[in-house]
Amino acid sequence: MGFFATTLLCSLLIVFSFFRFSSSLSSNYYDKTCPGVEKIVAKVVKEATSRDSKVPATLIRMHFHDCFIRGCDGSILLESKGGKKAERDGPPNGSMHAFYVIEEAKREVEAVCPGIVSCADILAFAARDSVVLSGGPRWEVPKGRKDGRTSKASETAILPSPLFNISQLQKAFGLRGLSLDDLVALTGAHTLGFAHCSSFQSRIHKFNSTHDVDPTLRPSFASSLKGICPLNNRAKNAGMNMDSTPTTFDTTHYKLIIQRKTLFFSDQSLLTTPRTKRLVYRFATSKKAFHKAFAKSMIKMSGLNGGQEIRKDCRFVN
């Protein structure tokens, strides 16, 4: 077995082992020690969003990427040190730009409740608040996560890829204790934000030995994507919004999957099994069903935790 494969397998086993820690979280964890923490975080997220409409999509993605590596331990917030690159500098996180929001929220929380609230919890609150600000559901975030002390850019290789098929997605989510239902619900977060050409370039140019373009793409949509992302594209920020309402948490993304007009191969693959296809159609036609399922799956996902401390500064270990 090669070095990369061995590292990947070990990382996946580490992530899976953290699932048992979910029972230590509670809804009233800060009721006596820092009762105003959620209001403080919500205020910071709202102010940041008023200045930059892309903040919510980034914070949700940040929380997801954090949870899928070593559990929801705030390790994505740690800065690289010396020659050792941290998660935030790994390839999948190159476009993350809202770390400052969590850092500002942490400073304000520390001013009121020093040494009490973890960066991991602040990120979980911020992701929930981002969904609410975008028109999505609100849920009670379980609290009491600890911050991790390890962050490696190399481990971002285990994050689910936009190029994954349904079997690869099911395995990635299953290792974290998440079901196919969770997979389809959490994919709904793709209703927010922007995707760079690199995330879907392979679907529109030299897809395989038989097709230049992924046949699951609607031809007219593929043609428009080629105009935005031509072969050998060198424009660093080229790409397009995930759907036609990129700042609104709605069901548009599921409708685009059905219309074969979604950007990610992984999202389109949700139509390849009876169960996931049925859920895509259900969520496309019922905002209530989608919101309920999304909130439930976010609570489940955010229960993954394996941290060890309460950081004073989210960027550095104590």
ZADO-1210 file (C-alpha; in nm, 4 decimals, padded with zeros to 6 digits):
<atoms>
<atom x="00.0000" y="00.0000" z="00.0000" code="MET" pos="1"/>
<atom x="00.1403" y="00.3430" z="-00.0983" code="GLY" pos="2"/>
<atom x="00.2101" y="00.6307" z="00.1405" code="PHE" pos="3"/>
<atom x="-00.0920" y="00.8327" z="00.0270" code="PHE" pos="4"/>
<atom x="-00.3294" y="00.5372" z="00.0538" code="ALA" pos="5"/>
<atom x="-00.1963" y="00.4496" z="00.4000" code="THR" pos="6"/>
<atom x="-00.2304" y="00.8098" z="00.5205" code="THR" pos="7"/>
<atom x="-00.5829" y="00.8325" z="00.3774" code="LEU" pos="8"/>
<atom x="-00.6926" y="00.5077" z="00.5448" code="LEU" pos="9"/>
<atom x="-00.5503" y="00.6132" z="00.8825" code="CYS" pos="10"/>
<atom x="-00.7194" y="00.9538" z="00.8568" code="SER" pos="11"/>
<atom x="-01.0558" y="00.7962" z="00.7779" code="LEU" pos="12"/>
<atom x="-01.0255" y="00.5620" z="01.0759" code="LEU" pos="13"/>
<atom x="-00.9408" y="00.8574" z="01.3031" code="ILE" pos="14"/>
<atom x="-01.2457" y="01.0506" z="01.1825" code="VAL" pos="15"/>
<atom x="-01.4767" y="00.7544" z="01.2324" code="PHE" pos="16"/>
<atom x="-01.3561" y="00.7036" z="01.5904" code="SER" pos="17"/>
<atom x="-01.4795" y="01.0522" z="01.6883" code="PHE" pos="18"/>
<atom x="-01.8466" y="00.9758" z="01.6269" code="PHE" pos="19"/>
<atom x="-01.8929" y="00.8332" z="01.9755" code="ARG" pos="20"/>
<atom x="-01.8263" y="01.1742" z="02.1335" code="PHE" pos="21"/>
<atom x="-02.1623" y="01.3161" z="02.0200" code="SER" pos="22"/>
<atom x="-02.3337" y="01.2091" z="02.3436" code="SER" pos="23"/>
<atom x="-02.1256" y="01.4588" z="02.5449" code="SER" pos="24"/>
<atom x="-02.2935" y="01.7620" z="02.3838" code="LEU" pos="25"/>
<atom x="-02.5992" y="01.9339" z="02.5315" code="SER" pos="26"/>
<atom x="-02.8396" y="02.2151" z="02.4468" code="SER" pos="27"/>
<atom x="-02.7894" y="02.3960" z="02.7812" code="ASN" pos="28"/>
<atom x="-02.4103" y="02.3700" z="02.8040" code="TYR" pos="29"/>
<atom x="-02.3542" y="02.7482" z="02.8308" code="TYR" pos="30"/>
<atom x="-02.6754" y="02.8448" z="03.0124" code="ASP" pos="31"/>
<atom x="-02.4875" y="02.9382" z="03.3302" code="LYS" pos="32"/>
<atom x="-02.1337" y="03.0041" z="03.2066" code="THR" pos="33"/>
<atom x="-02.2007" y="03.2133" z="02.8934" code="CYS" pos="34"/>
<atom x="-02.5746" y="03.2549" z="02.8314" code="PRO" pos="35"/>
<atom x="-02.5404" y="03.5284" z="02.5677" code="GLY" pos="36"/>
<atom x="-02.2913" y="03.3527" z="02.3417" code="VAL" pos="37"/>
<atom x="-02.5320" y="03.2685" z="02.0588" code="GLU" pos="38"/>
<atom x="-02.6585" y="03.6260" z="02.0359" code="LYS" pos="39"/>
<atom x="-02.3023" y="03.7553" z="02.0134" code="ILE" pos="40"/>
<atom x="-02.2134" y="03.5168" z="01.7307" code="VAL" pos="41"/>
<atom x="-02.5391" y="03.5863" z="01.5455" code="ALA" pos="42"/>
<atom x="-02.4698" y="03.9607" z="01.5570" code="LYS" pos="43"/>
<atom x="-02.1195" y="03.9212" z="01.4131" code="VAL" pos="44"/>
<atom x="-02.2415" y="03.6909" z="01.1343" code="VAL" pos="45"/>
<atom x="-02.5265" y="03.9258" z="01.0460" code="LYS" pos="46"/>
<atom x="-02.2952" y="04.2278" z="01.0271" code="GLU" pos="47"/>
<atom x="-02.0438" y="04.0391" z="00.8125" code="ALA" pos="48"/>
<atom x="-02.3195" y="03.9181" z="00.5786" code="THR" pos="49"/>
<atom x="-02.4492" y="04.2717" z="00.5349" code="SER" pos="50"/>
<atom x="-02.1056" y="04.3623" z="00.3986" code="ARG" pos="51"/>
<atom x="-02.0444" y="04.0452" z="00.1983" code="ASP" pos="52"/>
<atom x="-02.3336" y="03.8286" z="00.0758" code="SER" pos="53"/>
<atom x="-02.0956" y="03.5346" z="00.0173" code="LYS" pos="54"/>
<atom x="-02.0230" y="03.4934" z="00.3891" code="VAL" pos="55"/>
<atom x="-02.3083" y="03.2494" z="00.4697" code="PRO" pos="56"/>
<atom x="-02.2136" y="03.0016" z="00.1970" code="ALA" pos="57"/>
<atom x="-01.8504" y="03.0104" z="00.3104" code="THR" pos="58"/>
<atom x="-01.9294" y="02.9586" z="00.6797" code="LEU" pos="59"/>
<atom x="-02.1552" y="02.6604" z="00.6084" code="ILE" pos="60"/>
<atom x="-01.8868" y="02.5053" z="00.3903" code="ARG" pos="61"/>
<atom x="-01.6228" y="02.5798" z="00.6539" code="MET" pos="62"/>
<atom x="-01.8242" y="02.3974" z="00.9207" code="HIS" pos="63"/>
<atom x="-01.8798" y="02.0991" z="00.6907" code="PHE" pos="64"/>
<atom x="-01.5110" y="02.0759" z="00.5991" code="HIS" pos="65"/>
<atom x="-01.4140" y="02.1073" z="00.9648" code="ASP" pos="66"/>
<atom x="-01.6451" y="01.8261" z="01.0762" code="CYS" pos="67"/>
<atom x="-01.5426" y="01.5863" z="00.8003" code="PHE" pos="68"/>
<atom x="-01.1705" y="01.5819" z="00.8857" code="ILE" pos="69"/>
<atom x="-01.1237" y="01.5189" z="01.2598" code="ARG" pos="70"/>
<atom x="-01.4727" y="01.5920" z="01.3803" code="GLY" pos="71"/>
<atom x="-01.6127" y="01.9388" z="01.4504" code="CYS" pos="72"/>
<atom x="-01.3083" y="02.0559" z="01.6452" code="ASP" pos="73"/>
<atom x="-01.2259" y="02.3904" z="01.4838" code="GLY" pos="74"/>
<atom x="-00.9075" y="02.2475" z="01.3301" code="SER" pos="75"/>
<atom x="-00.9882" y="02.4232" z="01.0026" code="ILE" pos="76"/>
<atom x="-00.9420" y="02.7554" z="01.1839" code="LEU" pos="77"/>
<atom x="-00.5786" y="02.6931" z="01.2814" code="LEU" pos="78"/>
<atom x="-00.3159" y="02.8798" z="01.0816" code="GLU" pos="79"/>
<atom x="-00.0231" y="02.7091" z="00.9138" code="SER" pos="80"/>
<atom x="00.2982" y="02.7235" z="01.1116" code="LYS" pos="81"/>
<atom x="00.6458" y="02.7131" z="00.9639" code="GLY" pos="82"/>
<atom x="00.6620" y="02.4563" z="00.6874" code="GLY" pos="83"/>
<atom x="00.3611" y="02.2657" z="00.8189" code="LYS" pos="84"/>
<atom x="00.0453" y="02.3566" z="00.6267" code="LYS" pos="85"/>
<atom x="-00.2850" y="02.3467" z="00.8145" code="ALA" pos="86"/>
<atom x="-00.6269" y="02.2426" z="00.6808" code="GLU" pos="87"/>
<atom x="-00.7224" y="02.5960" z="00.5823" code="ARG" pos="88"/>
<atom x="-00.4367" y="02.5923" z="00.3294" code="ASP" pos="89"/>
<atom x="-00.5299" y="02.2542" z="00.1816" code="GLY" pos="90"/>
<atom x="-00.6476" y="02.2562" z="-00.1861" code="PRO" pos="91"/>
<atom x="-01.0231" y="02.2163" z="-00.1121" code="PRO" pos="92"/>
<atom x="-01.0132" y="02.5201" z="00.1201" code="ASN" pos="93"/>
<atom x="-00.8250" y="02.7566" z="-00.1074" code="GLY" pos="94"/>
<atom x="-01.1275" y="02.9769" z="-00.1699" code="SER" pos="95"/>
<atom x="-01.2293" y="03.0094" z="00.1967" code="MET" pos="96"/>
<atom x="-01.2317" y="03.3773" z="00.2862" code="HIS" pos="97"/>
<atom x="-01.4456" y="03.4261" z="00.5979" code="ALA" pos="98"/>
<atom x="-01.2148" y="03.3075" z="00.8740" code="PHE" pos="99"/>
<atom x="-01.2154" y="03.6640" z="01.0019" code="TYR" pos="100"/>
<atom x="-01.5837" y="03.6283" z="01.0936" code="VAL" pos="101"/>
<atom x="-01.5141" y="03.3457" z="01.3371" code="ILE" pos="102"/>
<atom x="-01.2081" y="03.5261" z="01.4721" code="GLU" pos="103"/>
<atom x="-01.4150" y="03.8420" z="01.5368" code="GLU" pos="104"/>
<atom x="-01.6910" y="03.6404" z="01.7044" code="ALA" pos="105"/>
<atom x="-01.4333" y="03.4674" z="01.9233" code="LYS" pos="106"/>
<atom x="-01.2844" y="03.8003" z="02.0333" code="ARG" pos="107"/>
<atom x="-01.6267" y="03.9334" z="02.1315" code="GLU" pos="108"/>
<atom x="-01.7172" y="03.6149" z="02.3173" code="VAL" pos="109"/>
<atom x="-01.3820" y="03.6121" z="02.5003" code="GLU" pos="110"/>
<atom x="-01.4438" y="03.9683" z="02.6165" code="ALA" pos="111"/>
<atom x="-01.7573" y="03.8500" z="02.7971" code="VAL" pos="112"/>
<atom x="-01.6828" y="03.4849" z="02.8784" code="CYS" pos="113"/>
<atom x="-01.3057" y="03.4266" z="02.8717" code="PRO" pos="114"/>
<atom x="-01.1913" y="03.0670" z="02.8314" code="GLY" pos="115"/>
<atom x="-01.5427" y="02.9225" z="02.8197" code="ILE" pos="116"/>
<atom x="-01.6611" y="02.8811" z="02.4594" code="VAL" pos="117"/>
<atom x="-01.4722" y="02.6738" z="02.2037" code="SER" pos="118"/>
<atom x="-01.3985" y="02.7937" z="01.8520" code="CYS" pos="119"/>
<atom x="-01.5655" y="02.4750" z="01.7289" code="ALA" pos="120"/>
<atom x="-01.8932" y="02.5749" z="01.8951" code="ASP" pos="121"/>
<atom x="-01.8669" y="02.9282" z="01.7580" code="ILE" pos="122"/>
<atom x="-01.8256" y="02.7867" z="01.4062" code="LEU" pos="123"/>
<atom x="-02.1279" y="02.5599" z="01.4576" code="ALA" pos="124"/>
<atom x="-02.3367" y="02.8590" z="01.5721" code="PHE" pos="125"/>
<atom x="-02.2153" y="03.0678" z="01.2784" code="ALA" pos="126"/>
<atom x="-02.3076" y="02.7980" z="01.0253" code="ALA" pos="127"/>
<atom x="-02.6587" y="02.7735" z="01.1721" code="ARG" pos="128"/>
<atom x="-02.6959" y="03.1528" z="01.1744" code="ASP" pos="129"/>
<atom x="-02.5810" y="03.1657" z="00.8114" code="SER" pos="130"/>
<atom x="-02.8599" y="02.9289" z="00.7109" code="VAL" pos="131"/>
<atom x="-03.1180" y="03.1314" z="00.9038" code="VAL" pos="132"/>
<atom x="-03.0016" y="03.4613" z="00.7524" code="LEU" pos="133"/>
<atom x="-03.0364" y="03.3052" z="00.4068" code="SER" pos="134"/>
<atom x="-03.3979" y="03.2023" z="00.4653" code="GLY" pos="135"/>
<atom x="-03.3346" y="02.8508" z="00.5900" code="GLY" pos="136"/>
<atom x="-03.4387" y="02.6687" z="00.9083" code="PRO" pos="137"/>
<atom x="-03.3214" y="02.7352" z="01.2614" code="ARG" pos="138"/>
<atom x="-03.2185" y="02.4514" z="01.4919" code="TRP" pos="139"/>
<atom x="-03.0868" y="02.4106" z="01.8433" code="GLU" pos="140"/>
<atom x="-02.7112" y="02.3593" z="01.8123" code="VAL" pos="141"/>
<atom x="-02.5769" y="02.0982" z="02.0578" code="PRO" pos="142"/>
<atom x="-02.2967" y="02.2605" z="02.2590" code="LYS" pos="143"/>
<atom x="-01.9821" y="02.1623" z="02.4422" code="GLY" pos="144"/>
<atom x="-01.7344" y="02.0827" z="02.1645" code="ARG" pos="145"/>
<atom x="-01.3648" y="02.1070" z="02.2371" code="LYS" pos="146"/>
<atom x="-01.1044" y="02.2507" z="02.0005" code="ASP" pos="147"/>
<atom x="-00.8501" y="02.0232" z="01.8366" code="GLY" pos="148"/>
<atom x="-00.4745" y="02.0698" z="01.8427" code="ARG" pos="149"/>
<atom x="-00.3938" y="01.9060" z="01.5086" code="THR" pos="150"/>
<atom x="-00.4541" y="02.0463" z="01.1600" code="SER" pos="151"/>
<atom x="-00.2917" y="01.9025" z="00.8477" code="LYS" pos="152"/>
<atom x="-00.3452" y="02.0214" z="00.4922" code="ALA" pos="153"/>
<atom x="-00.2737" y="01.6685" z="00.3697" code="SER" pos="154"/>
<atom x="-00.5858" y="01.5396" z="00.5452" code="GLU" pos="155"/>
<atom x="-00.8149" y="01.7563" z="00.3334" code="THR" pos="156"/>
<atom x="-00.7713" y="01.4865" z="00.0687" code="ALA" pos="157"/>
<atom x="-01.0374" y="01.2825" z="00.2529" code="ILE" pos="158"/>
<atom x="-01.3082" y="01.5441" z="00.1966" code="LEU" pos="159"/>
<atom x="-01.5869" y="01.4334" z="-00.0410" code="PRO" pos="160"/>
<atom x="-01.5051" y="01.5518" z="-00.3927" code="SER" pos="161"/>
<atom x="-01.7390" y="01.7212" z="-00.6454" code="PRO" pos="162"/>
<atom x="-01.6312" y="01.4346" z="-00.8748" code="LEU" pos="163"/>
<atom x="-01.7512" y="01.1521" z="-00.6443" code="PHE" pos="164"/>
<atom x="-02.0105" y="00.9034" z="-00.7617" code="ASN" pos="165"/>
<atom x="-02.2880" y="00.7804" z="-00.5329" code="ILE" pos="166"/>
<atom x="-02.0860" y="00.4832" z="-00.4016" code="SER" pos="167"/>
<atom x="-01.7958" y="00.7070" z="-00.3042" code="GLN" pos="168"/>
<atom x="-02.0302" y="00.9552" z="-00.1397" code="LEU" pos="169"/>
<atom x="-02.2098" y="00.6843" z="00.0539" code="GLN" pos="170"/>
<atom x="-01.8791" y="00.5499" z="00.1841" code="LYS" pos="171"/>
<atom x="-01.7491" y="00.8945" z="00.2817" code="ALA" pos="172"/>
<atom x="-02.0673" y="00.9851" z="00.4681" code="PHE" pos="173"/>
<atom x="-02.1101" y="00.6374" z="00.6165" code="GLY" pos="174"/>
<atom x="-01.7649" y="00.6468" z="00.7764" code="LEU" pos="175"/>
<atom x="-01.8876" y="00.9501" z="00.9682" code="ARG" pos="176"/>
<atom x="-02.2091" y="00.7835" z="01.0788" code="GLY" pos="177"/>
<atom x="-02.4196" y="00.9676" z="00.8227" code="LEU" pos="178"/>
<atom x="-02.6862" y="00.7976" z="00.6101" code="SER" pos="179"/>
<atom x="-02.8003" y="00.8369" z="00.2511" code="LEU" pos="180"/>
<atom x="-03.0830" y="01.0557" z="00.3830" code="ASP" pos="181"/>
<atom x="-02.8248" y="01.2803" z="00.5509" code="ASP" pos="182"/>
<atom x="-02.6237" y="01.2896" z="00.2299" code="LEU" pos="183"/>
<atom x="-02.9157" y="01.4174" z="00.0210" code="VAL" pos="184"/>
<atom x="-03.0261" y="01.6667" z="00.2865" code="ALA" pos="185"/>
<atom x="-02.6795" y="01.8117" z="00.3460" code="LEU" pos="186"/>
<atom x="-02.6187" y="01.8401" z="-00.0280" code="THR" pos="187"/>
<atom x="-02.8933" y="02.1012" z="-00.0175" code="GLY" pos="188"/>
<atom x="-02.6373" y="02.3462" z="00.1223" code="ALA" pos="189"/>
<atom x="-02.5165" y="02.3741" z="-00.2365" code="HIS" pos="190"/>
<atom x="-02.8123" y="02.6042" z="-00.2941" code="THR" pos="191"/>
<atom x="-02.5795" y="02.8772" z="-00.1650" code="LEU" pos="192"/>
<atom x="-02.2567" y="03.0026" z="-00.3090" code="GLY" pos="193"/>
<atom x="-02.0261" y="02.9938" z="-00.6087" code="PHE" pos="194"/>
<atom x="-01.8230" y="02.7171" z="-00.7748" code="ALA" pos="195"/>
<atom x="-01.4935" y="02.7632" z="-00.9569" code="HIS" pos="196"/>
<atom x="-01.4349" y="02.5996" z="-01.2944" code="CYS" pos="197"/>
<atom x="-01.1961" y="02.3479" z="-01.1403" code="SER" pos="198"/>
<atom x="-01.4898" y="02.1877" z="-00.9583" code="SER" pos="199"/>
<atom x="-01.6718" y="02.0891" z="-01.2766" code="PHE" pos="200"/>
<atom x="-01.4200" y="02.1361" z="-01.5600" code="GLN" pos="201"/>
<atom x="-01.3836" y="01.7613" z="-01.6128" code="SER" pos="202"/>
<atom x="-01.7560" y="01.7305" z="-01.6898" code="ARG" pos="203"/>
<atom x="-01.7378" y="01.9580" z="-01.9941" code="ILE" pos="204"/>
<atom x="-01.3977" y="01.8780" z="-02.1428" code="HIS" pos="205"/>
<atom x="-01.2645" y="01.5266" z="-02.2171" code="LYS" pos="206"/>
<atom x="-01.5084" y="01.3622" z="-01.9749" code="PHE" pos="207"/>
<atom x="-01.4050" y="01.0094" z="-02.0765" code="ASN" pos="208"/>
<atom x="-01.2876" y="00.8088" z="-02.3751" code="SER" pos="209"/>
<atom x="-01.6401" y="00.8010" z="-02.5192" code="THR" pos="210"/>
<atom x="-01.7803" y="01.1428" z="-02.4358" code="HIS" pos="211"/>
<atom x="-01.6221" y="01.4864" z="-02.4366" code="ASP" pos="212"/>
<atom x="-01.9079" y="01.6107" z="-02.2163" code="VAL" pos="213"/>
<atom x="-02.0704" y="01.4284" z="-01.9259" code="ASP" pos="214"/>
<atom x="-02.3905" y="01.2827" z="-02.0798" code="PRO" pos="215"/>
<atom x="-02.5832" y="01.3474" z="-01.7579" code="THR" pos="216"/>
<atom x="-02.5526" y="01.7212" z="-01.8263" code="LEU" pos="217"/>
<atom x="-02.8254" y="01.8887" z="-02.0274" code="ARG" pos="218"/>
<atom x="-02.6548" y="01.9759" z="-02.3623" code="PRO" pos="219"/>
<atom x="-02.7613" y="02.3415" z="-02.3624" code="SER" pos="220"/>
<atom x="-02.6350" y="02.3829" z="-02.0052" code="PHE" pos="221"/>
<atom x="-02.3057" y="02.2130" z="-02.0895" code="ALA" pos="222"/>
<atom x="-02.2635" y="02.4522" z="-02.3813" code="SER" pos="223"/>
<atom x="-02.3094" y="02.7535" z="-02.1538" code="SER" pos="224"/>
<atom x="-02.0557" y="02.6090" z="-01.9068" code="LEU" pos="225"/>
<atom x="-01.8018" y="02.5699" z="-02.1857" code="LYS" pos="226"/>
<atom x="-01.8422" y="02.9391" z="-02.2615" code="GLY" pos="227"/>
<atom x="-01.7656" y="03.0256" z="-01.8995" code="ILE" pos="228"/>
<atom x="-01.4909" y="02.7668" z="-01.8520" code="CYS" pos="229"/>
<atom x="-01.3157" y="02.7025" z="-02.1862" code="PRO" pos="230"/>
<atom x="-01.0541" y="02.4290" z="-02.2178" code="LEU" pos="231"/>
<atom x="-00.7209" y="02.5314" z="-02.0612" code="ASN" pos="232"/>
<atom x="-00.8964" y="02.8141" z="-01.8791" code="ASN" pos="233"/>
<atom x="-00.6472" y="03.0277" z="-01.6865" code="ARG" pos="234"/>
<atom x="-00.8843" y="03.2730" z="-01.5194" code="ALA" pos="235"/>
<atom x="-00.8344" y="03.2122" z="-01.1467" code="LYS" pos="236"/>
<atom x="-01.1806" y="03.3262" z="-01.0372" code="ASN" pos="237"/>
<atom x="-01.3832" y="03.1929" z="-01.3312" code="ALA" pos="238"/>
<atom x="-01.6923" y="02.9910" z="-01.2448" code="GLY" pos="239"/>
<atom x="-02.0593" y="03.0401" z="-01.1730" code="MET" pos="240"/>
<atom x="-02.3174" y="03.0444" z="-00.8957" code="ASN" pos="241"/>
<atom x="-02.4369" y="02.7097" z="-00.7644" code="MET" pos="242"/>
<atom x="-02.7919" y="02.7992" z="-00.8622" code="ASP" pos="243"/>
<atom x="-02.9999" y="03.0944" z="-00.9755" code="SER" pos="244"/>
<atom x="-03.0616" y="03.2124" z="-00.6170" code="THR" pos="245"/>
<atom x="-02.7111" y="03.1820" z="-00.4651" code="PRO" pos="246"/>
<atom x="-02.7858" y="03.3801" z="-00.1504" code="THR" pos="247"/>
<atom x="-03.1219" y="03.2184" z="-00.0694" code="THR" pos="248"/>
<atom x="-03.1552" y="02.8870" z="00.1126" code="PHE" pos="249"/>
<atom x="-03.4271" y="02.7316" z="-00.1014" code="ASP" pos="250"/>
<atom x="-03.5048" y="02.4175" z="-00.3045" code="THR" pos="251"/>
<atom x="-03.3739" y="02.5483" z="-00.6380" code="THR" pos="252"/>
<atom x="-03.0658" y="02.3273" z="-00.6266" code="HIS" pos="253"/>
<atom x="-03.2730" y="02.0085" z="-00.6160" code="TYR" pos="254"/>
<atom x="-03.4807" y="02.1301" z="-00.9085" code="LYS" pos="255"/>
<atom x="-03.1634" y="02.1850" z="-01.1100" code="LEU" pos="256"/>
<atom x="-03.0462" y="01.8320" z="-01.0320" code="ILE" pos="257"/>
<atom x="-03.3714" y="01.7006" z="-01.1814" code="ILE" pos="258"/>
<atom x="-03.3258" y="01.9277" z="-01.4836" code="GLN" pos="259"/>
<atom x="-02.9666" y="01.7987" z="-01.5278" code="ARG" pos="260"/>
<atom x="-02.8354" y="02.1528" z="-01.4795" code="LYS" pos="261"/>
<atom x="-02.6282" y="02.1173" z="-01.1648" code="THR" pos="262"/>
<atom x="-02.2546" y="02.1861" z="-01.1576" code="LEU" pos="263"/>
<atom x="-02.1156" y="01.8981" z="-00.9528" code="PHE" pos="264"/>
<atom x="-02.1046" y="01.5397" z="-01.0752" code="PHE" pos="265"/>
<atom x="-02.1537" y="01.4353" z="-00.7106" code="SER" pos="266"/>
<atom x="-02.4853" y="01.6215" z="-00.6943" code="ASP" pos="267"/>
<atom x="-02.6082" y="01.4736" z="-01.0223" code="GLN" pos="268"/>
<atom x="-02.5209" y="01.1266" z="-00.8932" code="SER" pos="269"/>
<atom x="-02.8010" y="01.1574" z="-00.6372" code="LEU" pos="270"/>
<atom x="-03.0376" y="01.0495" z="-00.9148" code="LEU" pos="271"/>
<atom x="-02.8621" y="00.7144" z="-00.9571" code="THR" pos="272"/>
<atom x="-03.0194" y="00.5224" z="-00.6671" code="THR" pos="273"/>
<atom x="-03.3936" y="00.4873" z="-00.5989" code="PRO" pos="274"/>
<atom x="-03.3737" y="00.6209" z="-00.2423" code="ARG" pos="275"/>
<atom x="-03.1610" y="00.9273" z="-00.3132" code="THR" pos="276"/>
<atom x="-03.3613" y="01.0056" z="-00.6272" code="LYS" pos="277"/>
<atom x="-03.6866" y="00.9884" z="-00.4326" code="ARG" pos="278"/>
<atom x="-03.5494" y="01.2311" z="-00.1739" code="LEU" pos="279"/>
<atom x="-03.4251" y="01.4740" z="-00.4412" code="VAL" pos="280"/>
<atom x="-03.7750" y="01.4895" z="-00.5891" code="TYR" pos="281"/>
<atom x="-03.9311" y="01.5258" z="-00.2448" code="ARG" pos="282"/>
<atom x="-03.7052" y="01.8131" z="-00.1414" code="PHE" pos="283"/>
<atom x="-03.7455" y="01.9812" z="-00.4811" code="ALA" pos="284"/>
<atom x="-04.1213" y="02.0055" z="-00.4233" code="THR" pos="285"/>
<atom x="-04.1358" y="02.0655" z="-00.0473" code="SER" pos="286"/>
<atom x="-03.9356" y="02.3365" z="00.1257" code="LYS" pos="287"/>
<atom x="-04.0795" y="02.2220" z="00.4573" code="LYS" pos="288"/>
<atom x="-03.9523" y="01.8659" z="00.4098" code="ALA" pos="289"/>
<atom x="-03.6096" y="01.9894" z="00.3002" code="PHE" pos="290"/>
<atom x="-03.5689" y="02.2335" z="00.5880" code="HIS" pos="291"/>
<atom x="-03.6728" y="01.9731" z="00.8446" code="LYS" pos="292"/>
<atom x="-03.4349" y="01.7115" z="00.7048" code="ALA" pos="293"/>
<atom x="-03.1469" y="01.9576" z="00.6700" code="PHE" pos="294"/>
<atom x="-03.1730" y="02.0748" z="01.0311" code="ALA" pos="295"/>
<atom x="-03.1857" y="01.7152" z="01.1556" code="LYS" pos="296"/>
<atom x="-02.8804" y="01.6152" z="00.9513" code="SER" pos="297"/>
<atom x="-02.6827" y="01.9224" z="01.0561" code="MET" pos="298"/>
<atom x="-02.7392" y="01.8365" z="01.4218" code="ILE" pos="299"/>
<atom x="-02.6241" y="01.4822" z="01.3527" code="LYS" pos="300"/>
<atom x="-02.3167" y="01.5875" z="01.1555" code="MET" pos="301"/>
<atom x="-02.2134" y="01.8534" z="01.4064" code="SER" pos="302"/>
<atom x="-02.2142" y="01.5921" z="01.6816" code="GLY" pos="303"/>
<atom x="-01.8803" y="01.4623" z="01.5534" code="LEU" pos="304"/>
<atom x="-01.6131" y="01.5984" z="01.7892" code="ASN" pos="305"/>
<atom x="-01.2713" y="01.4989" z="01.9115" code="GLY" pos="306"/>
<atom x="-01.1070" y="01.8143" z="02.0455" code="GLY" pos="307"/>
<atom x="-00.9031" y="01.8590" z="02.3621" code="GLN" pos="308"/>
<atom x="-00.9058" y="02.2269" z="02.4681" code="GLU" pos="309"/>
<atom x="-01.0777" y="02.5665" z="02.4603" code="ILE" pos="310"/>
<atom x="-00.8548" y="02.7845" z="02.2442" code="ARG" pos="311"/>
<atom x="-00.7942" y="03.1441" z="02.3489" code="LYS" pos="312"/>
<atom x="-00.7371" y="03.2367" z="01.9841" code="ASP" pos="313"/>
<atom x="-00.8985" y="03.0303" z="01.7086" code="CYS" pos="314"/>
<atom x="-00.5890" y="03.0611" z="01.4915" code="ARG" pos="315"/>
<atom x="-00.3469" y="02.8960" z="01.7354" code="PHE" pos="316"/>
<atom x="-00.3364" y="02.6141" z="01.9882" code="VAL" pos="317"/>
<atom x="-00.2922" y="02.7217" z="02.3497" code="ASN" pos="318"/>
</atoms>
